Amino acid sequence: MITTIDRAGSRARATLVASCLAGAAPASAAPLPEVLTHYQVALIWPTLLAIGMVISAAMAMVFWLRAGRLALESRSTTERLKADINKLYRRVQAANNEIGRRDAQLSETRDSIELLRQERNDLHATLNHRLQRPLEAVQGTLNLLLRGGDPESAGLAEMAQRQLEAAMQALAQLHRRSGTDTAAEPASIQPARSPGSLAVLLVENEEQDTLLGALEQRGHRVLRTTSGIDGADAAARDKFDLVLIDCDLRQLDCIEVTGKIRRNCGRDLPIFALVNGLLGGEKERYQAEGLTGVLARPVMETQLQQLLNWVSRRTRQQPRRPAGGNSTRMVNTATLERQRDTLGHLAFAELLSSRISILPKRITSLTSALTGRHWLDAEQQARSAAASSEEVGLEAIAARLRTLADSLGIDSEREHCRHQRTEILNMMRASVQQLKTWRERNVHTAWALK
């Protein structure tokens, strides 16, 4: 009995569990697709994010590889450009050295040409003044003898004239070989080279008594004109040691002629006025207008000789400049090279830099002293500047400064020295500029500093 009851309870419990399971199954199976759909939507964003990160990493890798390749290309291009720049620099250095060598050769050639030109002018002057004019005078004398009527004298004169014509033809050949034509420039005159002989330009009124004979008797070579315009043109064309201008000229007065000559020849050329009846204060007025001094007519022999001696002394002391205004070489390269080899390149470069900066200031102080008529200070400054200039090869300006210092010790020549201050300043500027050019070519180059 009890066993039957247990079995019935077990069956009832099994039936109850089965019915529960059967009722719960449809309820739990109904929302499953919605759950799966929810999980699919939630997984899309991480997937897209992962894909984006992969694409970004791939693009970054591509850009990195491309940047590396560009860096290598730019590095190789830079190296190639550096090599090209070094080649160009070496070529420029070689070209600069070649230009410096050619410039030195050109300067030497110019000096040689100038020397040949001066020799040709000396030959022309010798042929013209020493041979042609005396032969022309002899020919005129022979013509007079031929017209005299004496048969014997006429025969001798005719024979002498034939010989004279042969000499004139030989002289004409010499003129052609020297490259000159005396007929082309009848008024040309070149500076005298013989000791004591001066080239004098005499601009006189034709109605006045001339000084031509007094000057030629003393052995000087004189070009005489009767017009101020012709005198100014002659001074611009040729080199003279002294100019004498009549105060009573037609067309241009002596002050206007002096101004034209000063513009072409500078203030160093001595120009004296020939004045009729010198009045008080007239000398200072002429000097203020640019003339060196005055001579009162009639000119006494002692005054004329004293003036000529003074000009001769100045001509011997001062270096000549070539006619035509060509710039001369003021730097002695041999002195510079000797100083460079003795001191060494660095010490020599410092010396050059110091002199280049100091010398113009000293010359400016010298010109200020001359302007203020402080003669003793100007003399000391001129000697000091001359010594400093000579150390760096500026021997031309050094010689000029020593001459100035010597002249400042003479009372009568101090005012003339005062008129030279502009020319000395320009000469120093030209000297320093040439010294700078030489320094850039011979000191600051790479091979010179080794």
C-alpha positions as CSV (number, residue, x, y, z in Angstrom):
1,M,0.0,0.0,0.0
2,I,2.6,2.4,0.9
3,T,4.6,1.5,-2.2
4,T,1.7,2.2,-4.4
5,I,1.3,5.6,-2.8
6,D,5.0,6.5,-3.4
7,R,4.8,5.5,-7.0
8,A,1.7,7.6,-7.6
9,G,3.5,10.6,-6.0
10,S,6.5,10.2,-8.2
11,R,4.3,10.1,-11.3
12,A,2.5,13.2,-10.3
13,R,5.7,15.1,-9.7
14,A,7.1,13.9,-13.0
15,T,3.9,15.1,-14.8
16,L,4.1,18.5,-13.1
17,V,7.7,19.0,-14.1
18,A,7.0,18.0,-17.6
19,S,4.1,20.4,-17.8
20,C,6.3,23.2,-16.5
21,L,9.0,22.5,-19.0
22,A,6.5,22.4,-21.8
23,G,5.0,25.7,-20.8
24,A,8.3,27.5,-20.2
25,A,9.9,26.4,-23.5
26,P,7.8,28.6,-25.8
27,A,8.2,31.6,-23.5
28,S,12.0,31.5,-23.4
29,A,12.5,30.7,-27.1
30,A,10.5,33.7,-28.3
31,P,13.1,36.7,-27.7
32,L,16.3,34.8,-29.0
33,P,16.5,36.6,-32.4
34,E,16.2,40.0,-30.8
35,V,19.1,39.2,-28.5
36,L,21.3,38.1,-31.4
37,T,20.5,41.2,-33.3
38,H,21.4,43.4,-30.4
39,Y,24.8,41.8,-30.1
40,Q,25.5,42.2,-33.9
41,V,24.9,45.9,-33.8
42,A,27.2,46.3,-30.8
43,L,30.1,44.6,-32.6
44,I,30.0,46.9,-35.7
45,W,31.8,49.9,-34.1
46,P,34.8,48.0,-32.8
47,T,35.2,46.4,-36.1
48,L,35.1,49.7,-38.0
49,L,37.6,51.2,-35.5
50,A,40.0,48.3,-35.9
51,I,39.7,48.6,-39.7
52,G,40.4,52.4,-39.5
53,M,43.4,51.8,-37.3
54,V,44.8,49.3,-39.7
55,I,44.3,51.7,-42.7
56,S,45.9,54.6,-40.7
57,A,48.9,52.4,-39.8
58,A,49.3,51.4,-43.4
59,M,49.1,55.0,-44.6
60,A,51.6,56.1,-41.9
61,M,54.0,53.4,-43.0
62,V,53.7,54.5,-46.6
63,F,54.3,58.2,-45.7
64,W,57.3,57.2,-43.5
65,L,58.8,55.2,-46.3
66,R,58.3,58.0,-48.7
67,A,59.8,60.6,-46.3
68,G,62.8,58.4,-45.8
69,R,63.3,58.1,-49.5
70,L,62.9,61.9,-49.9
71,A,65.5,62.5,-47.1
72,L,68.0,60.2,-48.9
73,E,67.4,62.0,-52.2
74,S,67.8,65.4,-50.5
75,R,70.9,64.3,-48.7
76,S,72.5,63.1,-52.0
77,T,71.4,66.3,-53.7
78,T,73.0,68.4,-51.0
79,E,76.3,66.5,-51.2
80,R,76.3,66.9,-55.0
81,L,75.6,70.6,-54.6
82,K,78.4,71.0,-52.1
83,A,80.8,69.3,-54.5
84,D,79.7,71.6,-57.3
85,I,80.1,74.6,-55.0
86,N,83.6,73.5,-54.1
87,K,84.5,73.1,-57.7
88,L,83.1,76.5,-58.6
89,Y,84.9,78.1,-55.6
90,R,88.2,76.6,-56.8
91,R,87.5,77.9,-60.3
92,V,86.7,81.3,-59.0
93,Q,90.0,81.3,-57.0
94,A,91.9,80.3,-60.0
95,A,90.2,83.0,-62.1
96,N,91.0,85.6,-59.4
97,N,94.6,84.6,-59.4
98,E,94.7,84.7,-63.2
99,I,93.0,88.1,-63.1
100,G,95.6,89.4,-60.6
101,R,98.4,88.1,-62.7
102,R,97.0,89.6,-65.9
103,D,96.4,92.9,-64.0
104,A,100.0,93.0,-62.9
105,Q,101.1,92.3,-66.5
106,L,98.7,95.0,-67.7
107,S,100.2,97.5,-65.3
108,E,103.7,96.7,-66.4
109,T,102.6,97.0,-70.0
110,R,101.0,100.4,-69.3
111,D,104.2,101.5,-67.6
112,S,106.3,100.3,-70.6
113,I,103.9,102.0,-73.0
114,E,104.1,105.2,-71.0
115,L,107.9,105.1,-71.0
116,L,107.9,104.5,-74.7
117,R,105.5,107.3,-75.3
118,Q,107.7,109.7,-73.2
119,E,110.8,108.5,-75.1
120,R,109.0,109.1,-78.4
121,N,108.0,112.6,-77.3
122,D,111.5,113.3,-76.2
123,L,112.7,112.2,-79.6
124,H,110.1,114.3,-81.3
125,A,111.1,117.4,-79.3
126,T,114.7,116.8,-80.1
127,L,114.1,116.4,-83.8
128,N,111.8,119.4,-83.8
129,H,113.8,121.9,-81.7
130,R,117.4,120.7,-82.2
131,L,117.3,119.8,-85.9
132,Q,114.3,120.9,-87.8
133,R,114.2,124.5,-86.8
134,P,117.9,125.1,-87.3
135,L,117.7,123.4,-90.7
136,E,114.8,125.6,-91.6
137,A,116.8,128.7,-90.5
138,V,119.7,127.6,-92.7
139,Q,117.4,127.0,-95.6
140,G,116.1,130.6,-95.3
141,T,119.6,131.9,-95.3
142,L,120.5,129.9,-98.4
143,N,117.4,131.3,-100.2
144,L,118.6,134.8,-99.4
145,L,122.0,133.9,-100.8
146,L,120.4,132.5,-104.0
147,R,118.5,135.8,-104.5
148,G,121.6,137.9,-103.8
149,G,122.9,137.8,-107.4
150,D,126.5,136.8,-106.7
151,P,127.2,133.8,-109.1
152,E,129.9,132.2,-106.9
153,S,127.8,132.6,-103.8
154,A,124.7,131.4,-105.6
155,G,126.6,128.2,-106.8
156,L,127.8,127.4,-103.3
157,A,124.3,128.1,-101.9
158,E,122.7,125.9,-104.5
159,M,125.0,123.0,-103.7
160,A,124.5,123.5,-99.9
161,Q,120.7,123.7,-100.5
162,R,120.8,120.3,-102.2
163,Q,122.6,118.8,-99.3
164,L,120.2,120.5,-96.9
165,E,117.3,119.0,-98.8
166,A,118.8,115.6,-98.4
167,A,119.1,116.2,-94.6
168,M,115.5,117.4,-94.5
169,Q,114.3,114.2,-96.2
170,A,116.3,112.1,-93.7
171,L,114.7,114.1,-90.9
172,A,111.2,113.5,-92.3
173,Q,112.0,109.8,-92.4
174,L,112.9,109.9,-88.7
175,H,109.7,111.7,-88.0
176,R,107.7,109.0,-89.7
177,R,109.6,106.2,-87.9
178,S,109.0,107.8,-84.6
179,G,105.3,107.9,-85.3
180,T,105.0,111.7,-85.0
181,D,103.9,114.4,-87.4
182,T,105.3,117.9,-86.6
183,A,102.9,119.6,-89.0
184,A,99.9,118.1,-87.2
185,E,100.8,119.7,-83.8
186,P,103.0,122.7,-84.4
187,A,102.3,124.1,-80.9
188,S,102.9,120.9,-79.0
189,I,105.7,121.0,-76.4
190,Q,106.8,118.3,-73.9
191,P,108.5,118.7,-70.6
192,A,112.2,119.2,-70.7
193,R,114.4,116.3,-69.4
194,S,117.8,118.0,-69.4
195,P,119.0,119.2,-66.0
196,G,118.0,122.8,-65.3
197,S,115.7,123.1,-68.3
198,L,112.1,124.0,-67.8
199,A,108.9,123.8,-69.9
200,V,107.3,127.2,-69.7
201,L,103.9,128.3,-71.0
202,L,104.0,132.1,-71.7
203,V,100.6,133.7,-72.3
204,E,101.2,137.3,-73.2
205,N,99.4,140.2,-74.8
206,E,101.1,140.7,-78.1
207,E,101.4,144.4,-77.4
208,Q,103.5,143.9,-74.3
209,D,107.3,143.3,-74.2
210,T,107.8,139.6,-74.3
211,L,109.8,137.4,-72.0
212,L,110.4,134.8,-74.7
213,G,114.0,135.8,-75.4
214,A,115.0,136.1,-71.7
215,L,113.6,132.6,-71.0
216,E,115.2,130.9,-74.1
217,Q,118.6,132.5,-73.4
218,R,118.6,130.7,-70.1
219,G,118.1,127.3,-71.9
220,H,114.4,126.9,-71.1
221,R,111.8,125.7,-73.7
222,V,109.0,128.1,-74.1
223,L,105.6,127.9,-75.7
224,R,104.2,131.4,-76.3
225,T,100.6,132.2,-77.0
226,T,98.8,135.6,-77.3
227,S,95.3,134.3,-76.4
228,G,94.0,133.0,-73.1
229,I,91.9,130.3,-74.9
230,D,95.0,129.0,-76.7
231,G,97.0,129.1,-73.4
232,A,94.4,127.1,-71.5
233,D,94.2,124.5,-74.3
234,A,98.0,124.2,-74.4
235,A,98.1,123.6,-70.6
236,A,95.5,120.9,-70.9
237,R,97.3,119.2,-73.8
238,D,100.9,119.3,-72.5
239,K,102.8,119.2,-69.2
240,F,104.5,122.4,-68.1
241,D,106.7,123.3,-65.2
242,L,105.7,127.0,-65.1
243,V,102.9,129.2,-66.5
244,L,103.3,133.0,-66.9
245,I,100.0,134.8,-67.7
246,D,99.7,138.5,-68.7
247,C,97.1,140.3,-66.6
248,D,96.0,142.2,-69.7
249,L,94.6,139.6,-72.1
250,R,91.8,139.7,-74.7
251,Q,88.8,137.4,-74.6
252,L,89.7,135.8,-71.3
253,D,91.4,137.6,-68.4
254,C,94.2,135.9,-66.4
255,I,91.9,134.8,-63.6
256,E,89.6,133.0,-66.0
257,V,92.5,131.4,-67.7
258,T,93.9,130.3,-64.4
259,G,90.6,128.7,-63.4
260,K,90.6,126.7,-66.6
261,I,94.2,125.6,-66.1
262,R,93.6,124.6,-62.5
263,R,90.6,122.4,-63.4
264,N,92.8,120.5,-65.8
265,C,96.2,120.5,-64.1
266,G,95.4,120.8,-60.4
267,R,96.8,123.3,-57.8
268,D,100.4,122.1,-57.8
269,L,101.3,123.9,-61.1
270,P,103.0,127.3,-60.5
271,I,101.1,130.0,-62.2
272,F,102.3,133.6,-62.0
273,A,100.6,136.8,-63.3
274,L,102.5,139.5,-65.1
275,V,101.1,142.7,-63.7
276,N,101.7,146.3,-64.9
277,G,102.3,148.4,-61.8
278,L,101.7,146.2,-58.8
279,L,99.4,147.9,-56.2
280,G,99.0,147.2,-52.5
281,G,96.9,144.1,-51.8
282,E,96.8,143.1,-55.4
283,K,99.1,140.1,-54.8
284,E,96.8,138.7,-52.1
285,R,93.8,139.2,-54.5
286,Y,95.5,137.2,-57.2
287,Q,96.5,134.4,-54.8
288,A,92.9,134.2,-53.5
289,E,91.8,133.6,-57.2
290,G,94.2,130.6,-57.6
291,L,97.4,132.1,-58.8
292,T,100.7,131.2,-57.1
293,G,102.1,134.7,-57.2
294,V,102.7,137.8,-59.3
295,L,105.6,139.5,-61.2
296,A,105.6,143.2,-61.7
297,R,106.4,144.5,-65.2
298,P,109.0,145.3,-66.2
299,V,110.4,142.1,-64.8
300,M,113.9,142.4,-63.4
301,E,116.5,139.9,-64.3
302,T,117.1,139.0,-60.7
303,Q,113.4,138.4,-60.0
304,L,113.1,136.2,-63.1
305,Q,116.1,134.2,-62.3
306,Q,115.0,133.7,-58.6
307,L,111.6,132.4,-59.8
308,L,113.2,130.0,-62.3
309,N,115.6,128.7,-59.7
310,W,112.6,128.1,-57.3
311,V,110.7,126.2,-60.0
312,S,113.7,124.1,-61.0
313,R,114.2,123.1,-57.4
314,R,110.6,122.1,-57.1
315,T,110.7,120.1,-60.3
316,R,113.7,118.2,-59.1
317,Q,112.2,117.4,-55.8
318,Q,108.7,116.4,-56.9
319,P,108.1,113.2,-58.9
320,R,106.7,113.8,-62.4
321,R,103.3,112.6,-63.3
322,P,102.7,111.5,-66.9
323,A,100.8,113.9,-69.1
324,G,97.2,113.2,-69.8
325,G,96.2,112.6,-66.2
326,N,96.9,108.9,-66.1
327,S,97.1,107.4,-62.6
328,T,100.5,106.1,-61.6
329,R,101.3,103.1,-59.5
330,M,102.0,104.5,-56.0
331,V,102.6,101.2,-54.3
332,N,106.0,99.6,-54.3
333,T,105.1,95.9,-54.3
334,A,108.7,94.8,-53.7
335,T,108.7,96.5,-50.3
336,L,105.3,94.9,-49.4
337,E,106.5,91.4,-50.4
338,R,109.7,91.9,-48.3
339,Q,107.7,93.0,-45.3
340,R,105.2,90.1,-45.7
341,D,108.1,87.6,-45.9
342,T,109.8,89.2,-42.9
343,L,106.9,89.7,-40.5
344,G,104.7,86.7,-41.6
345,H,101.3,86.9,-43.1
346,L,99.2,87.5,-40.0
347,A,101.4,90.2,-38.5
348,F,101.8,91.8,-42.0
349,A,98.0,91.8,-42.5
350,E,97.6,93.5,-39.1
351,L,100.2,96.1,-40.1
352,L,98.5,96.8,-43.4
353,S,95.0,97.2,-41.7
354,S,96.5,99.6,-39.2
355,R,98.2,101.8,-41.8
356,I,95.1,101.8,-44.0
357,S,92.9,103.1,-41.2
358,I,95.5,105.5,-39.7
359,L,97.1,107.2,-42.7
360,P,94.0,109.0,-44.1
361,K,93.3,110.4,-40.6
362,R,96.9,111.7,-40.4
363,I,96.6,113.3,-43.8
364,T,93.3,114.9,-42.7
365,S,95.0,116.3,-39.6
366,L,97.9,117.5,-41.8
367,T,95.5,119.4,-44.2
368,S,93.7,120.9,-41.1
369,A,97.1,122.2,-39.8
370,L,97.9,123.6,-43.3
371,T,94.5,125.3,-43.5
372,G,95.0,126.9,-40.0
373,R,98.7,127.8,-40.9
374,H,100.1,125.8,-38.0
375,W,103.3,125.3,-39.9
376,L,105.4,123.5,-37.2
377,D,102.6,121.0,-36.4
378,A,102.1,120.4,-40.2
379,E,105.8,119.8,-40.7
380,Q,105.9,117.2,-37.8
381,Q,102.8,115.5,-39.1
382,A,104.1,115.3,-42.6
383,R,107.3,113.6,-41.5
384,S,105.4,111.2,-39.3
385,A,103.0,110.3,-42.1
386,A,105.9,109.9,-44.5
387,A,107.6,107.4,-42.2
388,S,104.4,105.4,-41.8
389,S,103.7,105.4,-45.5
390,E,107.1,104.2,-46.4
391,E,106.7,101.1,-44.1
392,V,103.9,99.8,-46.3
393,G,105.4,100.6,-49.7
394,L,103.7,104.0,-50.3
395,E,107.0,105.5,-51.3
396,A,105.6,108.1,-53.8
397,I,103.4,109.7,-51.2
398,A,106.2,109.4,-48.6
399,A,108.6,111.3,-50.9
400,R,105.9,113.9,-51.5
401,L,105.3,114.4,-47.8
402,R,109.0,114.7,-47.1
403,T,109.3,117.4,-49.8
404,L,106.3,119.2,-48.2
405,A,108.0,119.0,-44.8
406,D,111.2,120.5,-46.2
407,S,109.3,123.3,-47.9
408,L,107.4,124.1,-44.7
409,G,110.7,125.1,-43.1
410,I,111.0,128.0,-45.6
411,D,108.9,131.0,-44.9
412,S,108.5,132.0,-48.6
413,E,107.1,128.6,-49.6
414,R,104.6,128.0,-46.8
415,E,101.7,129.5,-48.6
416,H,102.5,127.4,-51.7
417,C,102.5,124.3,-49.4
418,R,99.1,125.3,-48.1
419,H,97.7,125.3,-51.6
420,Q,98.8,121.6,-52.0
421,R,96.6,120.2,-49.3
422,T,93.8,119.0,-51.6
423,E,96.2,117.3,-54.0
424,I,98.1,115.6,-51.1
425,L,94.7,114.4,-49.7
426,N,93.7,113.0,-53.1
427,M,97.1,111.4,-53.5
428,M,96.8,109.6,-50.2
429,R,93.3,108.4,-51.0
430,A,94.6,106.9,-54.3
431,S,97.6,105.4,-52.5
432,V,95.4,103.8,-49.9
433,Q,93.0,102.5,-52.5
434,Q,95.9,100.8,-54.4
435,L,97.2,99.4,-51.1
436,K,93.7,97.9,-50.4
437,T,93.6,96.3,-53.8
438,W,97.0,94.8,-53.3
439,R,96.1,93.5,-49.9
440,E,92.9,91.8,-51.2
441,R,94.9,90.0,-53.9
442,N,98.0,89.1,-51.9
443,V,97.1,88.9,-48.2
444,H,93.5,87.7,-47.8
445,T,93.7,84.8,-50.2
446,A,93.7,81.3,-48.9
447,W,97.1,80.4,-50.1
448,A,98.7,83.5,-48.6
449,L,97.4,82.7,-45.1
450,K,98.8,79.1,-45.1
